[in-house]
Amino acid sequence: MKKNIAIIWGGYSSEKEVSERSAQGIYSFIDKDKYNLYKVKIDKEVWVAEQMNETFPIDKNDFSFTADGTKILFDFAYITIHGTPGEDGVLQGYLDMLDIPYSNCGVLASALTFSKFTCNNFLKSFGFNVAGSVILRSNDSYNTEAIVKKLGLPVFVKPNIGGSSFATTKVKEVSHLQNAIDAAFGEASEVMVESFISGTEVTCGCYRAGKGFQYLPLTEVVTKNEFFDYNAKYKGEVEEITPARIPDDVAKQIQEQTEQIYHLIGAKGIIRADYIISGGVPVLLEVNTTPGMTETSFIPQQVRAAGLNIADVMTDIIEYEYNRIKK
């Protein structure tokens, strides 16, 4: 019998629209001859499953739904929520309690990587190069001039527990720092201020499944914008070159570092690590455990560049994680 796969999208943050695009991509990638696919939308108002252009409420007691008198139980969940509750470990804890296998990192790895500041400083303790940064939390007292004195200018100001470059600002003057911090606090309760690193931006995807650990070719990110912002990511204001135009030894170093990160955080499924190569040295920007999965996202690009079939990759991940939990 075909397994029932829930493609879970939505979430409680501004990244919901990005999540919907990723869900559409994943729906197109997974082999429908092997699996029954259902999109499941989760937001604060309602949890619903989609079937034949109709929606049915999810029974949260066992993560099922009933359509035309038939109860549908899910064998596997492919999580593509960017932001809470799918990227921070909350949803994973719920699925763990129900013994439902899922596609990506577990509770601890998701919670760790969801906090950019915490994750980068964790990896810094193992010798990874990361940018200098300061964490600000709601009700903290801070001095913008002291932050600039510590980190220099320019700096990036971003929500510490968000993504897709929402409310992220490159600040070149100390007089603009407070407004940028306020904007980031409008998106999340924690804000990270991070030193600017000049260099070549690249991103490296990888995964572990039944065929072992798989590096993917690096993608080089080139944009005329101030940085890889929302418009660059989702409105085409960027050139994405796969494989990246960097020396082979540097590419290999980044792939090996990304594999080490995968092991250190206890990752599952597909992850992506972003770097700036500055003076020939890779500097880690962040680790993304729920990367975008639209047709044009980095991971599908890298899968194609590796000569792999995206449907086969999805099947490999689904079967590996299912068998790891159920057998």
N, C-alpha and C positions, 0 to 999 in steps of 0.2 A: 504493500500500500504506500501511496505517496505521503510524505510527511507534510503536515500543515505548518507553514512558516508565517509568522507575524513579522511584517516590516513595520517597526515602531517608529513613528515620527511625531513631530509637534514640539512639546515642551513648554516651559514657563518663561522663556526669555525672548529677547528680540530676534534670536536666531531661528525662530520658528519657520520663517519663509525659506531659509537656507535648508532646513531640515526637510521641508516638503520637496524641494528639488532633489535632494539626495535620495529620498524615498522613491521618487519617480525613476531615478537612475538605477537604484538597486532592483526595483521591480523589473526593469528592462534587462538587467544583467543575469538574474537568476534563471536557471533552466526550468521552464514551466512544464516540460515533459517529465521532470523528476519530482517536482514539488507543487503543492497547492499554495498559492501566495495570497495573503490578505494584508492590506494596509491597515494599520491600527493607529489611530490618532489619539494622542494623549495631551490634554491640556488641563488647566485648572477647573474648567467648567464641566468637561465630560470626557470619558474614554469611549471610543466607538471603533468598531470594525467595519470595513467597507467590503461589500459583496454585491456584484451585479448592480452597481450604481445606487445601492441602498446602504444605509448605515444602521448598525445594530449595537446596542449598549454592551459594553464589556462587563462581565461579572467579575469583580475584583477578588472574589473569594478563591477563584481557581484560574483566573485569566482566560475566560472562555466567552463565547457568545452563542446565542440561539437564533437561528433563522429558519422560518417555515417549519417550526417544530423540531428541528435537528440541532443538537448541541455540538458546537465545534470547539475542540480542545487543541491547543497549540503544542507541537512537538519541539519547536525551536523559535527563538526570537532573534531577528536581525535588527539591532538597535541603531538608529541613525538620528537620534536627537542630539543636536549641537547645543550644549548648555544643560541646565538642570531640567528634569531629574535623570536624564539619560547619560550624561557625560561625567557626572560627579559621583556615581556609585549608588545613588538612591534607588533607582529602578533595578539595578543589578541585585541589590539586597532583597528586594521583593521577589524577583525571579528565582534567586537562590532558595528562598523559603518554600517556593512552590516546586523546586526541583526541575525547573525549565531551563535547558541549556540556551546560551546566547552567544552572540558573535564576537563580542569585544571584551575589553579588560574587566576584571572583577571589581569588587567594592574598594579594596585598598588601593590598587593601581589607579583606578578612576579618580578616587578622592585626592590622591597625591598629585596627579598630573593636572587636575582641574585647577589647582592653585599654582599659577605660574611661578610665583615667588618661592613657595615651599619646594616645588619640584626642582627648580633650578639650583637652589641652595643645597638640596639633598644630593643632586648629581655633582655639584661643585665639590662636595666632600670626598668624592671618588676621583677627583682630578680633572673633571671636565671644565673647559673654559666657558664662563658665562659672563654676561655684562653685569656691571655693578648696578645695584638696585636698592630701592627703599620701599617698604610696605606701609601703607596708610590704611587705617580702619576707621569706621564711623566713630565719631566722638574723640578721635585722637587729636592731640594738639601737635602742631608742626609749624615749621618756619620755612617758607619757600626759598628764602635766600640761603639758609643752611643746607637745604636739599641740593641747590645748584652748586654750592661750595663743595659738597661731597661728590657729586656726579658730573659736574661740568655742564656745558651746553653744546649742542642740543640734547634734549632728553625726550624719551617717549613716555607719555602718560596713558595708561590703559586700565580698564577694569581687570583686576587680578583673577577673577573667576568668570571671565566671559571670552568670547571669540568673535571671529568674522570681522575683526577690526571695528566693531561698534564702539563709539565713544573713545576712540584712540586718537591721540593728537601728538604730532611732533612739535615740540616747543623750542623755539630758538632764543626767546628773550624771557628773562625772569619775570617781567611784568605780565606775561601771558600764562604763567604757570598755574596760578590760582583758578582761572577760568577753565583750564584744561582738567584740573583735578575735580572741580565741581561737576563738569560734564561726565567724567568717568564715574563719580559717585552717583550720578543719576541713573547709571546702568547697573551698578553693583555696590555692595557694602564694603568692598575692599578695593583699593587702588594701588597699582604698582607704578612707580616712577623709575625709569631704567635708562642707563647711559646709552647714548648713540654709538653704534659701532659701524664704521665705514668699511665697505667691502662688497663682495659678490654674494648675493643671497641665493641659497640653494635649499632644496628640500628632498628628504630621503624617506621613501616608504619601505616597509618590510612586513613580513608576517610569518607565522609558524603554523603549519597544518600537517596533513598526513604525509606529504612529500618532504617534510623537513623544513628547515629555516630557509626563507627566500629573500635575498636582497632584491630591491628594484633599482633600476637606473635613476640617477639623480636628475632633478629638474632645476634649471637655472631660471630665476625670476628677474625679469628686467622691466622696469616701469619708469616712465617719465614723471610720475607723481612723486610726492615727497617721500612716500614709502608704499609698501604693498597694502593699500587701504581697501575699503569696501568697494570703491569703483574699480580698482585694479582687479580685485578678486572676482567680482560678479558682473561688471559692466564692460569687460574687455579692454580696459585701459592698461594692458600688460602684454609682454611677450614672454611666453613660457617655452623654454627650450629643453627638450629631453632627447638624448642625454645632455647634461650640462657641459658647457665648454670649459672644462677645468682639467688639470693634469690627472692622469689615471691614478697616480699614487695618492693624490689628495681625495679623489672620489672613493678609492678603496679604504682610506683612513676613515672617512665619514661613514661609509657603510658598516665598517667594523665597530665604530663608536655607537652607531644606532643599534646594532645587535647587542652590544654591551648594555645599552640603556634598556632595551627590551627585557633582558635578563634581570637587571637590577630592580626594575619596577614591578616585575612579575606580570608582564603584559600577556594578552591573548589577542588572537585575530590580527587585524591590520592596524598598524600605527604609522605615524609620520613624524619625523623630527626635522625641525627647521634650523638652519645655520646661516651665519655670515662668515665668509672666508675673508679674514683680515690679515694682510701681510703673509698669506700662505697658511695661516692657522685657522682651523674651524672653531667658531664660537657658537655655542648652542643658544638658540633663541627660545624655543619651547618644544614640548612634546605634545602631540595631538593624538589622543586615543580613539577619537571618532572623526576621522577625516572626511571631508566632503566626497560624495560619490555620484556627482552628476557625470554626464558623458564627457564633459571637458575638465573635470577635476584632476588634480595631480595624480592620484592613485590610478585611475583608469588609463591616463596617459602613460604612466610608468609601466603598467602591466602590458600595454601594447608594445612599448619600446623594448620590453624584455622578451618579446615574442610569445607571450602567454595569452591564453584565451580567458577573458574576464569571467565567463560563465563557469569554466573549469575551476578558476580560483575560488569563486563563490561556493561551488560544490565541495571543493577540498576543505574549505574552512568550516562549512556547515557540518559535514560528516565527521571531521576530526573533533570538533567541539561536542557534537552530539554523542559520539562514541566515548569520548573522555568522561562524560558525566553519566551516561546511561549503561555503559558496559564495564 
